[in-house]
Each structure stands twice: as C-alpha cells, then as structure tokens.
C-alpha cells in the first residue's frame, strides 16, 4: 500500500457508525491503508478510586502494586482498542487495510503531529464525528495551523422530522 489515512477517533465512544465505513471508502480512494488513533480522555483512563487505591498502596510500601494498579487501566484500553480493530478488519475487503493503531490520552494535536512524523506515508487526517462534537477546544482552525496534511472532518446527520405538506 502506497499511502495511509490517519483516522482519529474518540476511544470510549467508537463504533462502526462513527465513520469507519467512510474511512474505509476514503482509503480505497487513496489506494492505501488506515492507521487508527484512539484518543481517550484522561478521566476515563484513571478513575479517582484507582488513584486513591494506588496512593494508599504506595504509602503502605507496596509501590509495585500501585504501579500495577495504574497500568491495569491502560492495558484495558489497549485490549479494547485491539478488539475494535479486529472487528473493523473483519468488515474490510482486505483485512490488511487497517495497518495499525495506537492508544493515547495525551494532548491530541501533539499526538497527531508526532504520528505524522513517525508513520511514513500518511496523506490524509480524518477526524471522527464524536471527536469533533465533544472536543470544543479542537477546531478546524487549530488543526490547519498545526497539521500540514489535508484534514477531513465528519459530522453526524441529524434526522429531520418529516412534516406533512398539504
């Protein structure tokens, strides 16, 4: 595959209806693959209870247990992302169309820029609708300022109630 598409999605609210079919069709157009970036909120990654339990374990002298507790949530997010990727590969005509993925909770703009540097061949950045709807701080103007690739944003279609015309 010659080129890739970076498909950026909100990790905790991602499903097939969140634009994957469009990403798949767009990857056909560029004759390339899809690299998926799952972005999770930090609040989802670490709950207050986990942090308090880790702090209590660390105070008790069980630092290894505290670190393991905090890593457990990260491993759950990674496993969830792997499961979604396998489901998406099953939907593709070529399973190798989904070339890779990564999971992050860091600042989204900086992660996108780093991914574009590290992954050769990414030509288009595709932003999922759930990401653009919820993250009001992320605007197309900011994206264009920091990313020098074509950016495609998606929005959900709002169902229109049909009125009877007489």
Beta strands, then each sheet from edge to edge (+ up, - down):
strand 1: 3-10
strand 2: 32-39
strand 3: 98-104
strand 4: 122-127
strand 5: 150-153
sheet 1: 3+ 2+ 1+ 4+ 5+
end
